[in-house]
Amino acid sequence: MSLTLYNTLTRRKEPFTPIDPKNVRMYVCGPTVYDYAHIGNARPVIVFDVLFRLLRHVYGADHVTYVRNITDVDDKINARAAEEGISIRELTERTASQFHEDIAALSILPPTVEPRATEHIDEMKALCEALVAKGHAYVAEGHVLFDVASMPDYGRLSNRSLDEMEAGARVEVAPYKKGPMDFVLWKPSKEGEPGWPSPCGIEGAGRPGWHIECSAMSDRWLWEEVKDKLSNEAKARPHQFDIHGGGIDLTFPHHENEVAQSRCAHGTPVMANVWMHNGFLQVEGEKMSKSLGNFITIHELLKTDKFGGRRWPGEVLRLAMLMTHYRQPIDFTATALEAAEKVLRNWYRLIGDATACGAGDGQSDVQTKLQDDLNTPQAITALHAMADALSNGGDASALARFKSAANLLGLLTMTQSEWLAAWNADAKLDGGEIEARITARLEARKAKNWAESDRIRDELAEMGIQLKDAKDPTTGEFTTTWEVMR
């Protein structure tokens, strides 16, 4: 089955055909580093990590370039640094490090390149110069602004007319704008703000607008830095790449404005062939908001008991996210995390300390589901089917294939022992020992040796293990599952 992806630009699901199959190129908007990333930020990071894994599997790890940027110049950054009384650089370095630590716990692969906005100021200034020279931008009162009226099909990506955008957008009212939808490419820096020599003959220091940074960084790393190794066919399509991703909230104005800048600066029919957007996230049925008290960061879920009264392992967060298709809205709940935790606990018990194999037959069903527009819920269903088959017995190669298939989703990336250590870092529990004691307790129960059964239960409780007894609804047999006490 060929890979198909839903394209926001065309509003339909299409077969994915890379410009150069030996050099597949993808750009995803990354974090603005002024605070801990919230769980809404985690969704695109997880979604496009799955796509990155799939592309590497299909085309080869050495044939995929994934760029995810870091925004380290922004009004929120300036305000937070001033609030804390520290330098902007100190704030962005600390917050970027926190972001990397948190997403590493979610089993996120590092992107091929992770450019920072402040390291690409020259490229942004060059774009400003090109847009002014081509009549798509103008200088006014120390600003460089994009002239929206100069682009006839502006609004194509978000599928909005200019009238609709003017009516619904929050636009800065400024007398120096030619049109109300014109947006900033460059602006003067105020005292105390970071600044660089301005382009287009403007005197004084300034700094880039938000949208232009992604146009500059994507072109640098997905065209300028790789063009010499591209096929002749790809070289004939300069300044274009395969996939651009991000959250649905970025479609307008951010991605719409990226398209405008890049296409008008380079004279191309598209910026990226495929635009992919993940759906919104709610928390327990409500929009996440600090005013509602349900604003939750990745860090809090990993390190505290703020949500659901417990600390959650990173893979649990990941599986809970992947249980909903990426294009659908997701309701992030403690119940969903508990369900994901139960699944992973059972799967890790199943694989023990097995290692994954390379590409193999075991991945086929999971891969087929993922190649249908990253249908992660169906891929998880396929994993359940594999797990059910293994529960009736499976050799080491079958376990390795199961683990390898789960790895396509970024799941079961550890051994059971490592999972237990991540689950409760202080306990350093031995999964094999726990399972052996549970088996011994079940044997004691069958023999009606209640004293021995209770002794083992209490001993495990002292180790921090809580047992849950139930009857299998299918077989009627007595079963026991376990979890680490919180």
C-alpha positions as CSV (number, residue, x, y, z in Angstrom):
1,M,0.0,0.0,0.0
2,S,1.3,3.5,-0.9
3,L,1.5,6.2,1.7
4,T,-1.5,8.6,1.6
5,L,-1.7,11.8,3.6
6,Y,-4.5,14.4,4.0
7,N,-3.4,17.6,2.4
8,T,-4.9,20.8,4.0
9,L,-3.9,22.7,0.8
10,T,-6.2,20.5,-1.4
11,R,-8.7,19.3,1.2
12,R,-8.3,15.7,0.3
13,K,-6.3,12.6,1.1
14,E,-3.7,12.0,-1.6
15,P,-0.9,9.5,-2.4
16,F,2.3,10.9,-1.2
17,T,4.9,11.3,-3.9
18,P,8.1,13.0,-2.7
19,I,9.9,15.4,-5.0
20,D,13.0,13.3,-4.6
21,P,12.5,9.8,-3.0
22,K,16.1,9.8,-1.9
23,N,15.8,13.1,-0.2
24,V,12.4,13.4,1.5
25,R,12.1,16.7,3.3
26,M,9.7,17.8,6.1
27,Y,9.4,20.9,8.2
28,V,7.4,21.2,11.4
29,C,6.9,24.4,13.5
30,G,8.6,23.9,16.9
31,P,8.3,25.6,20.3
32,T,8.6,29.2,21.4
33,V,10.9,28.8,24.3
34,Y,9.7,31.0,27.2
35,D,8.1,28.4,29.5
36,Y,7.4,24.7,29.9
37,A,5.6,23.2,26.9
38,H,2.0,22.3,27.6
39,I,0.3,19.1,26.5
40,G,-1.2,20.8,23.5
41,N,2.3,21.4,22.3
42,A,3.0,17.7,22.8
43,R,0.5,16.6,20.2
44,P,2.3,17.8,17.0
45,V,5.6,16.7,18.5
46,I,4.2,13.2,18.9
47,V,2.2,13.1,15.6
48,F,5.1,14.2,13.4
49,D,7.6,12.0,15.2
50,V,5.4,9.1,14.1
51,L,5.4,10.4,10.5
52,F,9.2,10.8,10.8
53,R,9.6,7.2,11.9
54,L,7.3,6.0,9.1
55,L,9.1,8.0,6.4
56,R,12.5,6.7,7.6
57,H,11.1,3.1,7.5
58,V,9.7,3.5,4.0
59,Y,12.4,5.6,2.3
60,G,15.4,4.8,4.6
61,A,16.8,6.7,7.6
62,D,19.5,8.4,5.5
63,H,17.0,9.7,3.0
64,V,14.7,11.8,5.2
65,T,15.5,15.3,6.5
66,Y,13.3,16.5,9.3
67,V,13.5,20.1,10.4
68,R,11.8,21.3,13.6
69,N,12.7,24.9,14.6
70,I,13.0,26.7,17.9
71,T,11.6,30.2,18.2
72,D,13.9,32.1,20.5
73,V,13.0,35.7,19.6
74,D,9.4,36.7,20.5
75,D,7.4,39.2,22.6
76,K,6.6,36.5,25.2
77,I,10.2,35.7,25.6
78,N,11.1,39.3,26.1
79,A,8.3,39.7,28.7
80,R,9.2,36.6,30.6
81,A,12.9,37.4,30.8
82,A,12.1,40.9,32.1
83,E,9.7,39.4,34.6
84,E,12.4,37.0,35.9
85,G,15.2,39.6,35.7
86,I,17.4,37.4,33.6
87,S,18.8,37.7,30.1
88,I,16.9,36.5,27.1
89,R,19.6,34.1,26.2
90,E,19.6,32.6,29.7
91,L,15.8,32.1,29.5
92,T,15.8,30.5,26.1
93,E,18.7,28.2,26.9
94,R,17.0,27.0,30.0
95,T,13.6,26.6,28.5
96,A,14.9,24.8,25.4
97,S,16.8,22.4,27.6
98,Q,13.6,21.7,29.6
99,F,11.7,21.1,26.3
100,H,14.3,18.6,25.1
101,E,14.3,16.7,28.4
102,D,10.5,16.5,28.5
103,I,9.9,15.3,25.0
104,A,12.8,12.8,25.3
105,A,10.6,11.1,27.9
106,L,7.9,10.8,25.2
107,S,10.2,8.7,23.1
108,I,10.7,11.5,20.5
109,L,13.5,11.1,18.0
110,P,15.7,14.1,17.5
111,P,15.0,15.9,14.3
112,T,17.7,16.0,11.6
113,V,18.1,19.7,12.1
114,E,16.8,22.0,14.9
115,P,17.5,25.5,13.8
116,R,17.1,28.6,16.0
117,A,15.5,31.8,14.8
118,T,18.3,34.0,16.1
119,E,20.9,32.1,14.1
120,H,19.0,32.8,10.8
121,I,18.6,36.6,10.9
122,D,20.6,37.1,7.7
123,E,18.3,34.7,5.8
124,M,15.2,36.6,7.1
125,K,16.7,40.0,6.1
126,A,17.4,38.6,2.6
127,L,13.8,37.5,2.3
128,C,12.6,41.0,3.3
129,E,14.9,42.5,0.6
130,A,13.6,40.1,-2.0
131,L,10.0,40.7,-1.2
132,V,10.4,44.5,-1.4
133,A,12.4,44.3,-4.6
134,K,9.6,42.2,-6.2
135,G,6.8,44.5,-5.1
136,H,5.3,42.2,-2.5
137,A,6.4,44.2,0.6
138,Y,7.0,47.8,1.5
139,V,8.8,49.9,4.1
140,A,6.8,52.1,6.5
141,E,8.0,53.8,9.7
142,G,10.8,51.4,10.3
143,H,8.8,48.3,9.5
144,V,8.8,46.0,6.5
145,L,5.3,44.8,5.8
146,F,3.9,42.2,3.4
147,D,1.4,43.6,0.9
148,V,-1.4,41.1,1.0
149,A,-3.2,42.6,-2.0
150,S,-0.1,41.9,-4.1
151,M,-0.9,38.1,-3.9
152,P,-4.1,37.2,-5.8
153,D,-4.6,33.8,-4.1
154,Y,-3.7,34.7,-0.6
155,G,-5.9,32.7,1.7
156,R,-5.8,29.5,-0.4
157,L,-4.3,27.4,2.4
158,S,-6.8,28.4,5.0
159,N,-9.6,28.4,2.4
160,R,-10.8,31.9,3.3
161,S,-11.5,35.0,1.3
162,L,-9.8,38.2,2.1
163,D,-13.2,39.7,3.4
164,E,-13.6,36.7,5.7
165,M,-10.1,37.0,7.0
166,E,-10.5,40.8,7.6
167,A,-13.8,40.2,9.5
168,G,-12.4,37.4,11.7
169,A,-8.8,38.3,12.3
170,R,-7.3,40.3,15.1
171,V,-5.1,42.6,13.2
172,E,-3.0,45.5,14.4
173,V,-4.5,48.8,13.6
174,A,-1.6,50.9,12.2
175,P,-1.9,54.0,10.1
176,Y,1.2,53.1,8.1
177,K,-0.3,49.9,6.7
178,K,-1.6,49.9,3.1
179,G,-4.2,47.3,3.9
180,P,-5.6,45.9,7.2
181,M,-4.4,42.4,6.6
182,D,-0.8,43.4,5.8
183,F,1.6,41.7,8.2
184,V,4.9,42.5,9.7
185,L,8.1,41.0,8.3
186,W,10.5,43.2,10.3
187,K,9.9,45.8,13.0
188,P,12.0,48.2,15.1
189,S,13.4,47.0,18.4
190,K,12.4,48.9,21.5
191,E,14.9,49.7,24.2
192,G,15.9,46.5,26.0
193,E,14.7,44.2,23.3
194,P,17.1,42.1,21.1
195,G,17.9,43.8,17.8
196,W,19.9,43.5,14.6
197,P,20.9,45.9,11.8
198,S,17.7,46.4,9.8
199,P,17.2,45.5,6.1
200,C,15.9,47.6,3.2
201,G,17.8,50.7,4.1
202,I,16.0,51.1,7.5
203,E,18.1,52.9,10.1
204,G,18.5,51.5,13.6
205,A,18.1,48.0,15.0
206,G,15.1,45.8,14.5
207,R,13.9,42.2,14.8
208,P,12.0,39.8,12.6
209,G,8.2,39.2,12.7
210,W,7.1,35.7,13.7
211,H,6.0,34.3,10.4
212,I,9.2,35.0,8.4
213,E,11.4,32.9,10.5
214,C,9.9,29.6,9.3
215,S,10.1,30.7,5.7
216,A,13.8,31.5,6.1
217,M,14.7,28.4,8.1
218,S,12.8,25.9,6.0
219,D,14.4,27.3,2.8
220,R,17.9,27.2,4.3
221,W,17.7,23.6,5.5
222,L,15.4,22.0,3.0
223,W,16.8,23.7,-0.1
224,E,20.0,25.6,0.2
225,E,21.8,23.0,2.4
226,V,20.6,20.0,0.4
227,K,20.2,21.1,-3.2
228,D,23.5,19.7,-4.3
229,K,22.5,16.2,-3.5
230,L,19.0,16.4,-5.0
231,S,17.9,14.8,-8.2
232,N,17.8,16.9,-11.4
233,E,14.0,16.8,-11.2
234,A,14.1,18.1,-7.7
235,K,16.6,20.8,-8.7
236,A,14.2,22.0,-11.3
237,R,11.7,22.7,-8.5
238,P,13.8,25.1,-6.3
239,H,12.7,26.4,-2.9
240,Q,10.0,23.7,-2.6
241,F,9.9,20.8,-0.2
242,D,7.6,17.8,0.6
243,I,5.7,18.2,3.9
244,H,5.0,21.1,6.2
245,G,3.3,20.3,9.5
246,G,1.9,21.8,12.7
247,G,-1.2,22.3,14.8
248,I,-4.5,23.3,13.2
249,D,-4.3,26.6,15.1
250,L,-1.3,27.6,12.9
251,T,-3.2,27.3,9.6
252,F,-4.1,31.0,9.8
253,P,-2.4,33.3,10.0
254,H,1.0,31.7,10.6
255,H,1.1,29.1,7.8
256,E,-0.9,31.2,5.4
257,N,1.7,34.0,5.8
258,E,4.6,31.5,5.4
259,V,3.1,30.5,2.1
260,A,2.8,34.1,1.0
261,Q,6.4,35.0,2.0
262,S,8.0,32.0,0.5
263,R,6.1,31.8,-2.8
264,C,6.3,35.5,-3.5
265,A,10.0,35.8,-2.6
266,H,11.0,32.8,-4.8
267,G,8.3,32.9,-7.4
268,T,7.2,29.3,-6.8
269,P,3.7,27.7,-7.2
270,V,3.9,26.1,-3.7
271,M,6.1,26.3,-0.6
272,A,5.4,22.7,0.4
273,N,3.5,20.1,-1.6
274,V,1.7,18.7,1.5
275,W,0.4,20.6,4.5
276,M,-0.6,18.5,7.5
277,H,-2.3,19.8,10.6
278,N,-3.3,18.0,13.9
279,G,-6.5,18.7,15.6
280,F,-7.2,20.7,18.8
281,L,-6.8,19.4,22.3
282,Q,-9.2,19.7,25.2
283,V,-8.7,18.6,28.9
284,E,-11.5,16.7,30.5
285,G,-14.0,18.1,27.9
286,E,-12.9,21.7,28.3
287,K,-10.6,24.0,26.4
288,M,-7.2,24.1,28.2
289,S,-6.9,27.5,30.0
290,K,-5.0,28.9,32.9
291,S,-8.2,30.6,34.0
292,L,-10.0,27.3,34.2
293,G,-7.2,25.7,36.2
294,N,-6.7,22.9,33.6
295,F,-3.5,24.2,32.0
296,I,-1.1,21.3,32.2
297,T,2.5,21.0,31.0
298,I,4.3,18.0,29.8
299,H,6.7,18.5,32.7
300,E,3.9,18.4,35.3
301,L,2.5,15.1,33.9
302,L,6.0,13.5,34.0
303,K,7.1,14.8,37.4
304,T,4.1,15.6,39.6
305,D,0.7,14.2,40.6
306,K,-1.2,17.3,39.4
307,F,-3.3,15.3,36.8
308,G,-5.1,12.2,38.0
309,G,-3.3,12.1,41.3
310,R,-0.2,10.4,39.9
311,R,3.0,10.8,37.8
312,W,2.7,9.4,34.3
313,P,5.4,7.7,32.3
314,G,6.2,9.4,29.0
315,E,5.1,6.5,26.8
316,V,1.7,6.5,28.5
317,L,1.2,10.1,27.4
318,R,2.3,9.1,23.9
319,L,-0.1,6.2,23.6
320,A,-3.0,8.2,25.0
321,M,-2.4,10.8,22.3
322,L,-2.1,8.2,19.5
323,M,-5.4,6.5,20.4
324,T,-7.2,9.4,18.6
325,H,-6.5,10.1,14.9
326,Y,-4.2,13.1,14.5
327,R,-6.8,15.1,12.5
328,Q,-9.5,14.7,15.1
329,P,-10.0,16.8,18.2
330,I,-8.7,15.0,21.3
331,D,-10.1,15.0,24.8
332,F,-7.1,14.5,27.1
333,T,-8.4,12.8,30.3
334,A,-7.0,10.9,33.3
335,T,-9.2,8.0,32.3
336,A,-7.5,7.8,28.9
337,L,-4.1,7.8,30.6
338,E,-5.2,5.0,32.9
339,A,-6.3,3.0,29.8
340,A,-3.0,3.6,28.0
341,E,-1.0,2.7,31.1
342,K,-2.9,-0.6,31.4
343,V,-2.2,-1.5,27.7
344,L,1.5,-0.7,28.0
345,R,1.8,-2.6,31.3
346,N,0.4,-5.7,29.6
347,W,2.5,-5.3,26.5
348,Y,5.7,-4.9,28.5
349,R,4.8,-7.9,30.5
350,L,4.4,-9.8,27.3
351,I,7.7,-8.8,25.7
352,G,9.8,-9.0,28.8
353,D,13.3,-8.0,27.8
354,A,13.0,-8.9,24.1
355,T,14.8,-6.7,21.6
356,A,13.3,-5.5,18.4
357,C,14.3,-6.9,15.1
358,G,14.8,-4.9,11.9
359,A,12.1,-4.4,9.3
360,G,10.1,-7.6,9.1
361,D,6.7,-9.2,8.4
362,G,5.5,-8.3,11.9
363,Q,5.4,-4.7,11.0
364,S,3.2,-5.1,7.9
365,D,-0.3,-4.7,9.4
366,V,0.8,-1.8,11.6
367,Q,2.6,-0.1,8.7
368,T,-0.4,-0.6,6.4
369,K,-2.6,1.3,8.9
370,L,0.0,4.1,9.4
371,Q,0.3,4.5,5.6
372,D,-3.4,5.4,5.5
373,D,-2.9,9.0,6.7
374,L,-1.2,8.0,9.9
375,N,-4.2,6.0,11.2
376,T,-2.7,5.4,14.6
377,P,-6.0,4.1,16.2
378,Q,-6.1,1.3,13.6
379,A,-2.4,0.7,14.0
380,I,-2.9,0.2,17.7
381,T,-5.8,-2.2,17.0
382,A,-3.3,-4.2,14.8
383,L,-0.9,-4.3,17.7
384,H,-3.6,-5.6,20.0
385,A,-4.2,-8.4,17.5
386,M,-0.5,-9.3,17.5
387,A,-0.5,-9.2,21.3
388,D,-3.5,-11.5,21.5
389,A,-1.8,-14.0,19.3
390,L,1.4,-13.9,21.4
391,S,-0.6,-14.3,24.6
392,N,-1.2,-17.9,23.5
393,G,2.5,-18.5,23.1
394,G,5.2,-17.0,20.9
395,D,8.9,-17.5,20.3
396,A,11.6,-14.9,20.6
397,S,11.4,-14.0,17.0
398,A,7.6,-13.3,17.3
399,L,8.2,-11.1,20.3
400,A,10.9,-9.2,18.4
401,R,8.6,-8.6,15.5
402,F,5.8,-7.4,17.8
403,K,8.2,-5.0,19.5
404,S,9.6,-3.8,16.1
405,A,6.0,-3.1,15.0
406,A,5.3,-1.1,18.1
407,N,8.5,0.9,17.6
408,L,7.0,2.3,14.4
409,L,4.6,4.2,16.7
410,G,7.4,5.0,19.1
411,L,6.1,2.5,21.6
412,L,7.8,-0.3,23.6
413,T,11.1,1.5,23.1
414,M,12.4,0.0,26.3
415,T,12.7,-3.4,27.9
416,Q,10.3,-4.3,30.7
417,S,13.0,-3.7,33.3
418,E,13.7,-0.2,31.8
419,W,9.9,0.5,31.7
420,L,9.6,-0.3,35.4
421,A,12.5,1.9,36.2
422,A,10.9,4.8,34.2
423,W,7.6,4.1,35.8
424,N,8.9,4.4,39.3
425,A,12.5,5.5,39.2
426,D,13.0,5.1,43.0
427,A,11.8,1.5,43.2
428,K,14.0,0.0,40.5
429,L,11.6,-3.0,40.4
430,D,12.4,-6.3,38.7
431,G,9.5,-7.2,36.5
432,G,10.5,-10.8,36.3
433,E,10.6,-11.2,40.1
434,I,7.1,-9.5,40.4
435,E,5.6,-11.9,37.8
436,A,7.2,-14.9,39.5
437,R,5.6,-13.9,42.8
438,I,2.2,-13.3,41.2
439,T,2.4,-16.8,39.6
440,A,3.3,-18.3,43.0
441,R,0.3,-16.5,44.6
442,L,-2.0,-17.8,41.9
443,E,-0.8,-21.3,42.6
444,A,-1.3,-20.8,46.3
445,R,-4.9,-19.7,45.7
446,K,-5.6,-22.7,43.5
447,A,-4.3,-24.9,46.4
448,K,-6.5,-22.8,48.8
449,N,-3.4,-21.9,50.7
450,W,-4.9,-18.5,51.7
451,A,-2.2,-17.7,54.2
452,E,0.6,-18.0,51.6
453,S,-1.5,-16.1,49.1
454,D,-1.9,-13.2,51.6
455,R,1.7,-13.4,52.5
456,I,2.8,-12.9,48.9
457,R,0.3,-10.1,48.4
458,D,1.5,-8.2,51.5
459,E,5.1,-8.7,50.5
460,L,4.5,-7.2,47.1
461,A,2.6,-4.3,48.8
462,E,5.7,-3.6,50.8
463,M,7.7,-3.4,47.5
464,G,5.2,-0.8,46.3
465,I,3.2,-3.2,44.1
466,Q,-0.6,-3.1,44.2
467,L,-2.4,-6.2,42.9
468,K,-5.8,-6.2,41.2
469,D,-7.7,-9.5,41.1
470,A,-10.5,-10.2,38.6
471,K,-12.1,-12.9,36.5
472,D,-11.4,-13.1,32.8
473,P,-14.8,-12.3,31.2
474,T,-14.1,-14.7,28.4
475,T,-12.6,-17.7,30.2
476,G,-13.9,-17.1,33.7
477,E,-10.4,-17.8,35.1
478,F,-9.0,-15.8,38.0
479,T,-6.4,-13.3,36.8
480,T,-4.2,-10.8,38.5
481,T,-2.7,-7.5,37.2
482,W,-0.5,-5.1,39.0
483,E,0.7,-1.6,39.1
484,V,3.2,0.5,41.1
485,M,1.5,2.3,44.0
486,R,1.6,6.1,43.7
